[in-house]
Amino acid sequence: LFTVCFFNGGIKMKTIRAERITKENFAPYGKYINLYEERENITEDFECYMARELHVDEPMNLGITICKAGDFNSVSMERHFLTEEPQFCGDGEMVLTVADSDPEKYPEDKDVKAFILKPGDLAVLAKGIWHDANHGVDKDTLYYFMATCKEPDNLREFEWIHVQPESVRVIVK
């Protein structure tokens, strides 16, 4: 992991390299589960893998996001006060960008980290953890997410806020 600064309109832009997700390095942001290491049911016709536990405290809807591949600028992030957010890696490796900044303010560039997930990986973001939309590593890819299905108590639940003081450049390889 290294930090490089680029000049963007006279402001230094922090640059980070995405790292492979593990239970240990993701612990400050939530839970990491490799579904292939969980319960399995393998027959001649199919393979099935299921998390041992995935408790969420609110009813949730399932969504899908298709994301672009390659290096990117993490410009803005959202966080959720009402629920944790499970994100399931889909058809290719993806980068999940997070920040453990004060959820009542804004994501700070000094707190931004990026993690690479592979198909079969599941990251469950803790309440209040800032996160960007994910990005593919080698190709445009998709991921699944679960979000609360009830109206938020306030509009801040799904509000996208700019990273301060400046965007962060994320290198995926």
C-alpha positions as CSV (number, residue, x, y, z in Angstrom):
1,L,0.0,0.0,0.0
2,F,1.4,3.4,-0.9
3,T,0.3,7.0,-1.2
4,V,1.1,9.3,-4.1
5,C,-0.1,12.8,-4.6
6,F,-1.3,14.2,-8.0
7,F,-2.0,17.8,-8.5
8,N,-5.6,18.4,-9.5
9,G,-6.4,22.1,-9.9
10,G,-3.6,23.0,-7.5
11,I,-4.9,20.6,-4.8
12,K,-2.9,17.4,-4.0
13,M,-5.0,14.3,-4.7
14,K,-4.4,11.3,-2.6
15,T,-3.8,8.0,-4.5
16,I,-4.2,4.5,-3.0
17,R,-3.9,1.0,-4.3
18,A,-6.7,-1.5,-3.7
19,E,-5.7,-4.5,-1.7
20,R,-7.2,-8.0,-1.5
21,I,-9.9,-8.1,1.2
22,T,-9.5,-10.3,4.3
23,K,-11.5,-10.7,7.6
24,E,-8.7,-8.8,9.4
25,N,-8.2,-5.8,7.1
26,F,-11.9,-5.3,6.6
27,A,-12.9,-5.6,10.3
28,P,-13.0,-1.9,11.0
29,Y,-15.6,-1.5,8.2
30,G,-17.9,-4.5,8.7
31,K,-17.8,-8.3,8.1
32,Y,-16.1,-10.3,5.3
33,I,-17.4,-13.7,4.3
34,N,-16.0,-16.0,1.5
35,L,-19.0,-18.0,0.5
36,Y,-16.9,-20.8,-0.9
37,E,-15.5,-21.4,2.6
38,E,-19.0,-21.6,4.2
39,R,-21.6,-24.4,3.9
40,E,-21.5,-26.3,0.7
41,N,-23.8,-28.8,-1.1
42,I,-22.2,-30.4,-4.1
43,T,-24.0,-32.9,-6.3
44,E,-23.6,-34.1,-9.9
45,D,-25.9,-31.3,-11.1
46,F,-24.9,-28.3,-9.1
47,E,-22.7,-26.6,-6.5
48,C,-24.3,-24.5,-3.8
49,Y,-22.6,-22.4,-1.2
50,M,-24.4,-20.6,1.6
51,A,-23.3,-18.3,4.4
52,R,-23.6,-19.9,7.9
53,E,-25.1,-16.7,9.3
54,L,-26.2,-13.4,7.7
55,H,-28.4,-11.6,10.1
56,V,-29.7,-8.2,9.2
57,D,-31.8,-6.2,11.5
58,E,-34.2,-4.8,9.0
59,P,-36.3,-6.1,6.1
60,M,-34.2,-5.6,2.9
61,N,-34.5,-5.5,-0.9
62,L,-32.1,-7.1,-3.3
63,G,-30.4,-4.9,-5.9
64,I,-27.8,-5.2,-8.6
65,T,-25.3,-2.7,-9.9
66,I,-23.2,-2.9,-13.1
67,C,-19.9,-1.1,-12.7
68,K,-17.1,0.1,-14.9
69,A,-13.6,-1.4,-14.7
70,G,-10.3,0.2,-14.2
71,D,-8.6,2.9,-12.1
72,F,-11.0,5.6,-10.9
73,N,-11.5,8.7,-8.7
74,S,-13.6,8.1,-5.6
75,V,-15.5,11.4,-5.7
76,S,-18.4,10.9,-3.4
77,M,-19.8,8.3,-1.0
78,E,-22.9,7.4,0.9
79,R,-23.4,5.8,4.4
80,H,-26.5,4.2,6.0
81,F,-27.6,4.9,9.5
82,L,-30.5,2.5,9.6
83,T,-29.0,-0.8,8.5
84,E,-25.8,-2.7,7.5
85,E,-25.4,-3.3,3.7
86,P,-24.4,-6.7,2.4
87,Q,-22.6,-6.5,-1.0
88,F,-22.1,-9.7,-3.0
89,C,-19.3,-9.9,-5.6
90,G,-20.9,-11.0,-8.9
91,D,-19.3,-12.0,-12.2
92,G,-15.8,-10.6,-11.8
93,E,-13.4,-9.1,-9.3
94,M,-14.5,-5.7,-8.0
95,V,-13.1,-2.9,-5.8
96,L,-15.1,-1.7,-2.8
97,T,-14.0,1.7,-1.6
98,V,-14.8,2.7,2.0
99,A,-14.0,5.4,4.6
100,D,-14.4,5.2,8.4
101,S,-15.0,8.9,8.8
102,D,-17.5,10.6,11.0
103,P,-20.9,9.6,9.5
104,E,-22.5,12.8,10.6
105,K,-20.1,14.9,8.5
106,Y,-18.4,13.7,5.3
107,P,-15.9,11.1,4.0
108,E,-12.3,12.3,4.5
109,D,-9.7,11.4,1.9
110,K,-7.3,10.4,4.7
111,D,-9.7,7.6,5.7
112,V,-10.3,6.1,2.3
113,K,-9.3,2.4,1.7
114,A,-10.0,0.2,-1.2
115,F,-10.5,-3.6,-1.2
116,I,-10.6,-6.2,-4.0
117,L,-13.3,-8.8,-3.8
118,K,-13.5,-11.9,-6.0
119,P,-16.7,-13.8,-7.0
120,G,-17.9,-15.6,-3.9
121,D,-16.9,-12.8,-1.6
122,L,-19.4,-11.0,0.6
123,A,-18.7,-7.7,2.4
124,V,-21.3,-6.5,5.0
125,L,-20.8,-2.8,5.6
126,A,-21.3,-1.7,9.2
127,K,-23.8,1.1,9.9
128,G,-22.3,4.5,9.3
129,I,-19.4,3.3,7.0
130,W,-19.0,5.5,4.0
131,H,-18.8,3.7,0.7
132,D,-18.5,4.5,-3.0
133,A,-20.1,2.5,-5.8
134,N,-17.9,-0.5,-6.6
135,H,-15.7,-0.8,-9.7
136,G,-14.6,-3.7,-11.8
137,V,-10.9,-4.8,-11.8
138,D,-10.4,-6.4,-15.2
139,K,-13.8,-5.9,-16.8
140,D,-17.1,-4.2,-16.3
141,T,-18.8,-6.4,-13.7
142,L,-21.8,-6.6,-11.6
143,Y,-22.5,-7.0,-7.9
144,Y,-25.6,-7.5,-5.8
145,F,-26.5,-5.5,-2.7
146,M,-29.2,-5.5,-0.1
147,A,-30.7,-2.3,1.2
148,T,-33.5,-1.4,3.6
149,C,-36.9,-1.7,2.0
150,K,-38.6,0.8,4.2
151,E,-38.6,4.5,3.8
152,P,-35.7,6.1,5.6
153,D,-36.3,8.2,8.7
154,N,-34.6,11.0,6.9
155,L,-33.1,11.7,3.5
156,R,-29.5,11.4,4.7
157,E,-29.8,7.6,4.5
158,F,-29.1,7.6,0.7
159,E,-27.4,11.0,0.3
160,W,-24.1,11.0,-1.7
161,I,-21.5,13.4,-0.2
162,H,-18.2,14.5,-1.8
163,V,-15.0,13.2,-0.3
164,Q,-13.2,16.0,1.5
165,P,-11.0,17.9,0.9
166,E,-10.5,16.2,-2.5
167,S,-11.3,13.0,-4.4
168,V,-9.0,10.0,-4.0
169,R,-7.5,8.2,-7.0
170,V,-7.8,4.4,-6.7
171,I,-5.4,2.1,-8.6
172,V,-7.0,-1.3,-9.0
173,K,-3.9,-3.3,-10.1
